[in-house]
Amino acid sequence: MSIKIPESRTPSSETCEGALIIESDRPNESPVIFRGKLRGWMPSVQSLAGGLEGSLTRGYGEAVFNTSLTGYQEILTDPSYFKQIICMTAPHIGNTGLNSQDNESSKIWCAGLVIHDESTLVSNWRAESSLLSRLALERVPFLVEADTRAITRYLRTRGVARALLLPASEAHKASALFRELPAFEGVDFISQVSTRAPYRFDSNSNSPRAFKVSVLDFGVKTNLLRMLSNAGCECEVFPSTTGVQELLKSNPDGVFLSNGPGDPSAAVVAIQTVKNLIAKKIPVFGVCMGHQVLALASGAKTYKLKFGHRGGNHPVKDFEADQVQVSSHNHGYAVDEASLPREVEVTHKSLNDQTIEGIRLKHSPAFSVQYHPEACPGPHDSYILFERFIDLMRRHPNVSSIS
């Protein structure tokens, strides 16, 4: 079924000549400009510099690329993309529209979207709106007819960098604007996407609840909670700054550390909380940002990757299972292998660049992976990790204590 979304249902059908402007990493070099058609919400130099509504979250972010062929709705609603302008390498985006069932959170978090070809027809029986309609409704700038191949090659060669989405007529003002806008390194983005108050997750699953899990929310995706629930966990989600006493008040069987955006070293409170969990030997499972926080709490260091891992087709070697898993990734930082303490064992590695993709603590029941075992979007090769977490809690029963 093909649906043509009428213009009257589109909150903003305005289009102008636009540009993705990427800050150069070389001194005294002008920003690089990639042109296209700007749609959705129209950022401007005045709105970004003047602190108007939306200026802190839209139109200005780190330019990154994602190699997923499908799943753009899940990508857009993933809180880990907060403060990032996403360039999709797949040339044709929007053909399945958007629906209310596939969101990974309550809203779109990215700072902007860049694609080559926008589908004007929505061809999916579950579709409820077009891509443009949703982006415009949530005031997200959207660059189309861009040379996404050239953008991706540039980012792979030069590395991810700060970027702007602006009307082409204002591109010449980008250099001055970059000097005014704040940098991203060392900034705590987690607190801006985490829940403000604890809540219980209800997935409407019929699976029996055998384990209680406290989830430390760094920007958790809905499908992570759904997978935990389907595995038999009753999940209570807590803000990222929650201390160990509060996390363990309900005497959970384990603690889950979620995905999230930004620099992991900025999560100072969370790192201390996880240190306390390790000392109490609480079963812990970390994913993405949670993996990095567990590593930092264990005494390791993290570093920023040149262009990160973002896509649903990354091969990872699982040494414990002695198998290769094709996995979903979204991260710009990695754990420094040279900094790992003796009590931390590497369990997974990327077959693309040999970066660490998983660790296990030898002195405490805790493990983590850098990638997304829940997929959404992506392959399901790594669902076994939820079973490992269940087994970990089963082998270390009722060890939670607030003493």
KEKEKOL-92048 format. One record per residue (C-alpha): residue in one letter; x, y, z; residue number from 1. Coordinates in pm, whole numbers, plus 50000, padded with zeros to 5 digits. Layout:
% KEKEKOL-92048
type a, x X, y Y, z Z, seq NUM
...
This chain:
% KEKEKOL-92048
type m, x 50000, y 50000, z 50000, seq 1
type s, x 50139, y 50340, z 49900, seq 2
type i, x 50026, y 50650, z 50085, seq 3
type k, x 50085, y 51006, z 49971, seq 4
type i, x 50084, y 51226, z 50282, seq 5
type p, x 49892, y 51544, z 50192, seq 6
type e, x 50074, y 51873, z 50237, seq 7
type s, x 49794, y 51992, z 50465, seq 8
type r, x 49896, y 51720, z 50712, seq 9
type t, x 50260, y 51824, z 50705, seq 10
type p, x 50339, y 52076, z 50984, seq 11
type s, x 50606, y 52243, z 50771, seq 12
type s, x 50653, y 52189, z 50400, seq 13
type e, x 50894, y 52480, z 50371, seq 14
type t, x 51206, y 52410, z 50167, seq 15
type c, x 51513, y 52620, z 50095, seq 16
type e, x 51865, y 52575, z 49970, seq 17
type g, x 52056, y 52438, z 50268, seq 18
type a, x 52392, y 52311, z 50379, seq 19
type l, x 52565, y 52082, z 50623, seq 20
type i, x 52867, y 52278, z 50742, seq 21
type i, x 53138, y 52072, z 50913, seq 22
type e, x 53406, y 52238, z 51122, seq 23
type s, x 53759, y 52167, z 51001, seq 24
type d, x 54005, y 51991, z 51229, seq 25
type r, x 54291, y 52194, z 51083, seq 26
type p, x 54390, y 52542, z 51210, seq 27
type n, x 54285, y 52834, z 50991, seq 28
type e, x 54097, y 52610, z 50747, seq 29
type s, x 53744, y 52711, z 50655, seq 30
type p, x 53454, y 52476, z 50736, seq 31
type v, x 53357, y 52226, z 50468, seq 32
type i, x 53016, y 52280, z 50309, seq 33
type f, x 52790, y 52007, z 50168, seq 34
type r, x 52482, y 52146, z 49997, seq 35
type g, x 52128, y 52015, z 49963, seq 36
type k, x 51766, y 52111, z 50024, seq 37
type l, x 51678, y 52204, z 50383, seq 38
type r, x 51335, y 52094, z 50504, seq 39
type g, x 51149, y 52057, z 50832, seq 40
type w, x 51242, y 52313, z 51096, seq 41
type m, x 51466, y 52589, z 50962, seq 42
type p, x 51752, y 52676, z 51198, seq 43
type s, x 51932, y 53005, z 51150, seq 44
type v, x 52245, y 53174, z 51277, seq 45
type q, x 52026, y 53404, z 51484, seq 46
type s, x 51832, y 53121, z 51649, seq 47
type l, x 52142, y 52913, z 51726, seq 48
type a, x 52350, y 53202, z 51857, seq 49
type g, x 52060, y 53375, z 52033, seq 50
type g, x 51949, y 53082, z 52242, seq 51
type l, x 51597, y 53062, z 52098, seq 52
type e, x 51376, y 52756, z 52148, seq 53
type g, x 51537, y 52447, z 51997, seq 54
type s, x 51880, y 52605, z 51961, seq 55
type l, x 52040, y 52378, z 52221, seq 56
type t, x 51921, y 52054, z 52064, seq 57
type r, x 51853, y 52117, z 51693, seq 58
type g, x 52068, y 52228, z 51403, seq 59
type y, x 52399, y 52206, z 51590, seq 60
type g, x 52566, y 51876, z 51672, seq 61
type e, x 52841, y 51630, z 51593, seq 62
type a, x 52823, y 51508, z 51232, seq 63
type v, x 52822, y 51126, z 51223, seq 64
type f, x 52725, y 50861, z 50969, seq 65
type n, x 52514, y 50546, z 51007, seq 66
type t, x 52540, y 50250, z 50770, seq 67
type s, x 52206, y 50086, z 50854, seq 68
type l, x 51990, y 50002, z 50554, seq 69
type t, x 51666, y 50009, z 50754, seq 70
type g, x 51541, y 50123, z 51095, seq 71
type y, x 51559, y 50500, z 51060, seq 72
type q, x 51270, y 50545, z 51306, seq 73
type e, x 51452, y 50355, z 51579, seq 74
type i, x 51770, y 50550, z 51505, seq 75
type l, x 51596, y 50888, z 51525, seq 76
type t, x 51428, y 50804, z 51857, seq 77
type d, x 51741, y 50654, z 52017, seq 78
type p, x 51856, y 50894, z 52296, seq 79
type s, x 52218, y 50798, z 52223, seq 80
type y, x 52199, y 51024, z 51916, seq 81
type f, x 52136, y 51333, z 52128, seq 82
type k, x 52343, y 51625, z 51995, seq 83
type q, x 52434, y 51444, z 51672, seq 84
type i, x 52353, y 51521, z 51309, seq 85
type i, x 52304, y 51182, z 51142, seq 86
type c, x 52407, y 51119, z 50783, seq 87
type m, x 52243, y 50801, z 50653, seq 88
type t, x 52460, y 50615, z 50402, seq 89
type a, x 52162, y 50424, z 50257, seq 90
type p, x 52052, y 50645, z 49965, seq 91
type h, x 51673, y 50608, z 49993, seq 92
type i, x 51511, y 50695, z 50327, seq 93
type g, x 51148, y 50736, z 50432, seq 94
type n, x 50969, y 50475, z 50223, seq 95
type t, x 50812, y 50293, z 50521, seq 96
type g, x 50702, y 50610, z 50701, seq 97
type l, x 50677, y 50614, z 51080, seq 98
type n, x 50441, y 50453, z 51330, seq 99
type s, x 50369, y 50464, z 51702, seq 100
type q, x 50499, y 50112, z 51778, seq 101
type d, x 50865, y 50134, z 51669, seq 102
type n, x 50980, y 50431, z 51876, seq 103
type e, x 51277, y 50368, z 52105, seq 104
type s, x 51179, y 50661, z 52327, seq 105
type s, x 50913, y 50928, z 52350, seq 106
type k, x 51064, y 51165, z 52093, seq 107
type i, x 51332, y 51229, z 51830, seq 108
type w, x 51663, y 51314, z 51998, seq 109
type c, x 51909, y 51387, z 51716, seq 110
type a, x 52011, y 51741, z 51619, seq 111
type g, x 51938, y 51683, z 51251, seq 112
type l, x 51916, y 51431, z 50968, seq 113
type v, x 52098, y 51424, z 50633, seq 114
type i, x 51994, y 51191, z 50350, seq 115
type h, x 52040, y 51161, z 49976, seq 116
type d, x 51690, y 51080, z 49854, seq 117
type e, x 51367, y 51134, z 50047, seq 118
type s, x 51078, y 50902, z 49967, seq 119
type t, x 50763, y 51102, z 49894, seq 120
type l, x 50548, y 50788, z 49904, seq 121
type v, x 50492, y 50590, z 50222, seq 122
type s, x 50457, y 50218, z 50147, seq 123
type n, x 50388, y 50024, z 50466, seq 124
type w, x 50061, y 49906, z 50619, seq 125
type r, x 50175, y 50017, z 50967, seq 126
type a, x 50267, y 50372, z 50863, seq 127
type e, x 50091, y 50656, z 51044, seq 128
type s, x 50290, y 50954, z 50917, seq 129
type s, x 50565, y 51047, z 50676, seq 130
type l, x 50923, y 51105, z 50780, seq 131
type l, x 50907, y 51475, z 50689, seq 132
type s, x 50583, y 51522, z 50881, seq 133
type r, x 50733, y 51382, z 51202, seq 134
type l, x 51061, y 51572, z 51167, seq 135
type a, x 50880, y 51900, z 51107, seq 136
type l, x 50643, y 51836, z 51398, seq 137
type e, x 50938, y 51788, z 51634, seq 138
type r, x 51135, y 52080, z 51487, seq 139
type v, x 51419, y 51870, z 51345, seq 140
type p, x 51612, y 52014, z 51046, seq 141
type f, x 51634, y 51773, z 50755, seq 142
type l, x 51879, y 51804, z 50463, seq 143
type v, x 51785, y 51612, z 50146, seq 144
type e, x 51952, y 51573, z 49806, seq 145
type a, x 52287, y 51580, z 49985, seq 146
type d, x 52594, y 51392, z 49863, seq 147
type t, x 52593, y 51148, z 50154, seq 148
type r, x 52869, y 50941, z 49995, seq 149
type a, x 53101, y 51243, z 49994, seq 150
type i, x 53002, y 51333, z 50351, seq 151
type t, x 53074, y 50981, z 50472, seq 152
type r, x 53411, y 50967, z 50297, seq 153
type y, x 53502, y 51302, z 50450, seq 154
type l, x 53408, y 51190, z 50803, seq 155
type r, x 53595, y 50861, z 50764, seq 156
type t, x 53905, y 51048, z 50646, seq 157
type r, x 53899, y 51348, z 50877, seq 158
type g, x 53693, y 51218, z 51169, seq 159
type v, x 53363, y 51327, z 51319, seq 160
type a, x 53338, y 51696, z 51397, seq 161
type r, x 53102, y 51969, z 51508, seq 162
type a, x 52856, y 52065, z 51238, seq 163
type l, x 52566, y 52296, z 51156, seq 164
type l, x 52256, y 52268, z 50941, seq 165
type l, x 52176, y 52611, z 50799, seq 166
type p, x 52017, y 52780, z 50500, seq 167
type a, x 52283, y 52806, z 50227, seq 168
type s, x 52254, y 53186, z 50241, seq 169
type e, x 52396, y 53180, z 50595, seq 170
type a, x 52674, y 52926, z 50542, seq 171
type h, x 52936, y 53201, z 50527, seq 172
type k, x 52863, y 53286, z 50892, seq 173
type a, x 52943, y 52936, z 51019, seq 174
type s, x 53304, y 53003, z 51123, seq 175
type a, x 53203, y 53280, z 51360, seq 176
type l, x 52916, y 53070, z 51494, seq 177
type f, x 53143, y 52772, z 51569, seq 178
type r, x 53355, y 53003, z 51786, seq 179
type e, x 53050, y 53097, z 51992, seq 180
type l, x 52897, y 52753, z 52036, seq 181
type p, x 53012, y 52515, z 52313, seq 182
type a, x 53227, y 52209, z 52250, seq 183
type f, x 53101, y 51857, z 52328, seq 184
type e, x 53396, y 51678, z 52491, seq 185
type g, x 53361, y 51639, z 52866, seq 186
type v, x 52998, y 51755, z 52867, seq 187
type d, x 52740, y 51548, z 53056, seq 188
type f, x 52471, y 51466, z 52798, seq 189
type i, x 52339, y 51173, z 52999, seq 190
type s, x 52160, y 51391, z 53253, seq 191
type q, x 51974, y 51563, z 52966, seq 192
type v, x 51820, y 51239, z 52834, seq 193
type s, x 51779, y 51033, z 53152, seq 194
type t, x 51444, y 50994, z 53325, seq 195
type r, x 51372, y 51256, z 53592, seq 196
type a, x 51200, y 51012, z 53828, seq 197
type p, x 51197, y 50635, z 53882, seq 198
type y, x 50932, y 50428, z 53704, seq 199
type r, x 50841, y 50064, z 53646, seq 200
type f, x 50847, y 49934, z 53291, seq 201
type d, x 50543, y 49743, z 53174, seq 202
type s, x 50592, y 49565, z 52840, seq 203
type n, x 50255, y 49384, z 52850, seq 204
type s, x 50455, y 49064, z 52820, seq 205
type n, x 50311, y 48739, z 52950, seq 206
type s, x 50654, y 48612, z 53053, seq 207
type p, x 50680, y 48522, z 53425, seq 208
type r, x 50887, y 48770, z 53627, seq 209
type a, x 51153, y 48569, z 53812, seq 210
type f, x 51405, y 48850, z 53866, seq 211
type k, x 51397, y 49212, z 53981, seq 212
type v, x 51633, y 49444, z 53795, seq 213
type s, x 51719, y 49806, z 53870, seq 214
type v, x 51799, y 49991, z 53546, seq 215
type l, x 52035, y 50289, z 53559, seq 216
type d, x 51906, y 50508, z 53277, seq 217
type f, x 52174, y 50682, z 53070, seq 218
type g, x 51929, y 50714, z 52777, seq 219
type v, x 51775, y 50368, z 52769, seq 220
type k, x 51609, y 50232, z 52454, seq 221
type t, x 51264, y 50081, z 52492, seq 222
type n, x 51366, y 49751, z 52335, seq 223
type l, x 51635, y 49696, z 52597, seq 224
type l, x 51367, y 49711, z 52863, seq 225
type r, x 51141, y 49493, z 52650, seq 226
type m, x 51413, y 49228, z 52607, seq 227
type l, x 51486, y 49225, z 52980, seq 228
type s, x 51114, y 49191, z 53049, seq 229
type n, x 51077, y 48909, z 52796, seq 230
type a, x 51369, y 48732, z 52965, seq 231
type g, x 51177, y 48733, z 53293, seq 232
type c, x 51288, y 49058, z 53458, seq 233
type e, x 51073, y 49307, z 53643, seq 234
type c, x 51242, y 49637, z 53557, seq 235
type e, x 51246, y 49955, z 53762, seq 236
type v, x 51420, y 50244, z 53584, seq 237
type f, x 51617, y 50507, z 53778, seq 238
type p, x 51773, y 50845, z 53688, seq 239
type s, x 52141, y 50835, z 53592, seq 240
type t, x 52247, y 51014, z 53913, seq 241
type t, x 52082, y 50762, z 54145, seq 242
type g, x 52311, y 50638, z 54422, seq 243
type v, x 52371, y 50277, z 54517, seq 244
type q, x 52149, y 50296, z 54827, seq 245
type e, x 51844, y 50395, z 54623, seq 246
type l, x 51921, y 50144, z 54346, seq 247
type l, x 51932, y 49858, z 54593, seq 248
type k, x 51644, y 49967, z 54817, seq 249
type s, x 51404, y 49721, z 54654, seq 250
type n, x 51660, y 49440, z 54686, seq 251
type p, x 51699, y 49371, z 54312, seq 252
type d, x 51862, y 49058, z 54176, seq 253
type g, x 52080, y 49265, z 53943, seq 254
type v, x 52149, y 49608, z 53794, seq 255
type f, x 52141, y 49696, z 53426, seq 256
type l, x 52348, y 49987, z 53289, seq 257
type s, x 52189, y 50129, z 52974, seq 258
type n, x 52306, y 50296, z 52655, seq 259
type g, x 52340, y 50675, z 52637, seq 260
type p, x 52503, y 50969, z 52459, seq 261
type g, x 52827, y 51161, z 52489, seq 262
type d, x 53156, y 51135, z 52673, seq 263
type p, x 53149, y 50855, z 52935, seq 264
type s, x 53409, y 51028, z 53153, seq 265
type a, x 53152, y 51301, z 53223, seq 266
type a, x 52927, y 51052, z 53405, seq 267
type v, x 53106, y 51108, z 53736, seq 268
type v, x 52818, y 51017, z 53967, seq 269
type a, x 52731, y 50702, z 53771, seq 270
type i, x 53092, y 50585, z 53773, seq 271
type q, x 53103, y 50610, z 54152, seq 272
type t, x 52772, y 50429, z 54182, seq 273
type v, x 52900, y 50142, z 53969, seq 274
type k, x 53219, y 50126, z 54175, seq 275
type n, x 52998, y 50066, z 54478, seq 276
type l, x 52801, y 49799, z 54293, seq 277
type i, x 53124, y 49621, z 54201, seq 278
type a, x 53242, y 49632, z 54562, seq 279
type k, x 52911, y 49483, z 54680, seq 280
type k, x 52938, y 49213, z 54410, seq 281
type i, x 52597, y 49292, z 54265, seq 282
type p, x 52526, y 49120, z 53929, seq 283
type v, x 52569, y 49391, z 53664, seq 284
type f, x 52510, y 49394, z 53288, seq 285
type g, x 52611, y 49703, z 53087, seq 286
type v, x 52541, y 49798, z 52726, seq 287
type c, x 52705, y 50075, z 52518, seq 288
type m, x 52746, y 50369, z 52760, seq 289
type g, x 52691, y 50120, z 53040, seq 290
type h, x 52987, y 49921, z 52910, seq 291
type q, x 53209, y 50228, z 52919, seq 292
type v, x 53091, y 50329, z 53267, seq 293
type l, x 53161, y 49977, z 53397, seq 294
type a, x 53510, y 49993, z 53246, seq 295
type l, x 53580, y 50335, z 53401, seq 296
type a, x 53449, y 50217, z 53737, seq 297
type s, x 53687, y 49920, z 53712, seq 298
type g, x 53987, y 50149, z 53666, seq 299
type a, x 54019, y 50148, z 53286, seq 300
type k, x 54020, y 50450, z 53055, seq 301
type t, x 53818, y 50543, z 52747, seq 302
type y, x 53909, y 50736, z 52433, seq 303
type k, x 53726, y 50891, z 52141, seq 304
type l, x 53718, y 50701, z 51813, seq 305
type k, x 53798, y 50878, z 51487, seq 306
type f, x 53453, y 50823, z 51336, seq 307
type g, x 53286, y 50577, z 51571, seq 308
type h, x 53074, y 50270, z 51505, seq 309
type r, x 52717, y 50336, z 51390, seq 310
type g, x 52521, y 50080, z 51193, seq 311
type g, x 52359, y 49738, z 51200, seq 312
type n, x 52627, y 49536, z 51023, seq 313
type h, x 52934, y 49529, z 51251, seq 314
type p, x 53105, y 49190, z 51303, seq 315
type v, x 53209, y 49115, z 51661, seq 316
type k, x 53401, y 48810, z 51787, seq 317
type d, x 53253, y 48658, z 52103, seq 318
type f, x 53545, y 48471, z 52258, seq 319
type e, x 53334, y 48290, z 52518, seq 320
type a, x 53096, y 48146, z 52257, seq 321
type d, x 53375, y 48120, z 51997, seq 322
type q, x 53153, y 48273, z 51731, seq 323
type v, x 53117, y 48587, z 51523, seq 324
type q, x 52805, y 48795, z 51576, seq 325
type v, x 52682, y 49062, z 51336, seq 326
type s, x 52571, y 49342, z 51564, seq 327
type s, x 52412, y 49685, z 51595, seq 328
type h, x 52637, y 49973, z 51704, seq 329
type n, x 52607, y 50336, z 51803, seq 330
type h, x 52905, y 50474, z 51991, seq 331
type g, x 53183, y 50727, z 51948, seq 332
type y, x 53406, y 50618, z 52237, seq 333
type a, x 53586, y 50292, z 52319, seq 334
type v, x 53764, y 50132, z 52613, seq 335
type d, x 54143, y 50155, z 52605, seq 336
type e, x 54274, y 49799, z 52618, seq 337
type a, x 54617, y 49904, z 52747, seq 338
type s, x 54452, y 50058, z 53054, seq 339
type l, x 54256, y 49749, z 53161, seq 340
type p, x 54336, y 49625, z 53514, seq 341
type r, x 54431, y 49259, z 53558, seq 342
type e, x 54090, y 49172, z 53702, seq 343
type v, x 53913, y 49277, z 53381, seq 344
type e, x 53896, y 49025, z 53096, seq 345
type v, x 53821, y 49110, z 52731, seq 346
type t, x 53532, y 48894, z 52604, seq 347
type h, x 53448, y 49056, z 52268, seq 348
type k, x 53637, y 49244, z 51997, seq 349
type s, x 53541, y 49424, z 51679, seq 350
type l, x 53662, y 49246, z 51367, seq 351
type n, x 53667, y 49579, z 51181, seq 352
type d, x 53921, y 49763, z 51396, seq 353
type q, x 54001, y 49528, z 51690, seq 354
type t, x 53855, y 49765, z 51950, seq 355
type i, x 53715, y 49616, z 52270, seq 356
type e, x 53347, y 49520, z 52240, seq 357
type g, x 53297, y 49337, z 52568, seq 358
type i, x 53451, y 49284, z 52911, seq 359
type r, x 53397, y 49065, z 53217, seq 360
type l, x 53512, y 49132, z 53572, seq 361
type k, x 53695, y 48843, z 53736, seq 362
type h, x 53640, y 48963, z 54095, seq 363
type s, x 53271, y 49059, z 54071, seq 364
type p, x 52967, y 48925, z 53879, seq 365
type a, x 52963, y 49198, z 53616, seq 366
type f, x 52999, y 49208, z 53238, seq 367
type s, x 52923, y 49443, z 52951, seq 368
type v, x 52924, y 49486, z 52575, seq 369
type q, x 52989, y 49796, z 52367, seq 370
type y, x 52725, y 49717, z 52107, seq 371
type h, x 52343, y 49678, z 52119, seq 372
type p, x 52228, y 49316, z 52174, seq 373
type e, x 51863, y 49431, z 52159, seq 374
type a, x 51914, y 49552, z 51800, seq 375
type c, x 51625, y 49781, z 51694, seq 376
type p, x 51744, y 49825, z 51432, seq 377
type g, x 51980, y 49541, z 51356, seq 378
type p, x 52039, y 49164, z 51367, seq 379
type h, x 51940, y 48938, z 51656, seq 380
type d, x 52265, y 48744, z 51688, seq 381
type s, x 52338, y 48870, z 52042, seq 382
type y, x 52012, y 48791, z 52224, seq 383
type i, x 52212, y 48528, z 52413, seq 384
type l, x 52359, y 48806, z 52629, seq 385
type f, x 52027, y 48854, z 52808, seq 386
type e, x 52033, y 48483, z 52891, seq 387
type r, x 52384, y 48529, z 53032, seq 388
type f, x 52257, y 48806, z 53257, seq 389
type i, x 51975, y 48583, z 53380, seq 390
type d, x 52225, y 48304, z 53447, seq 391
type l, x 52452, y 48549, z 53632, seq 392
type m, x 52168, y 48654, z 53864, seq 393
type r, x 52067, y 48291, z 53912, seq 394
type r, x 52423, y 48197, z 54017, seq 395
type h, x 52449, y 48495, z 54253, seq 396
type p, x 52107, y 48497, z 54420, seq 397
type n, x 51985, y 48765, z 54659, seq 398
type v, x 52326, y 48923, z 54712, seq 399
type s, x 52183, y 49278, z 54703, seq 400
type s, x 52226, y 49462, z 55029, seq 401
type i, x 52222, y 49823, z 55141, seq 402
type s, x 52440, y 49753, z 55442, seq 403
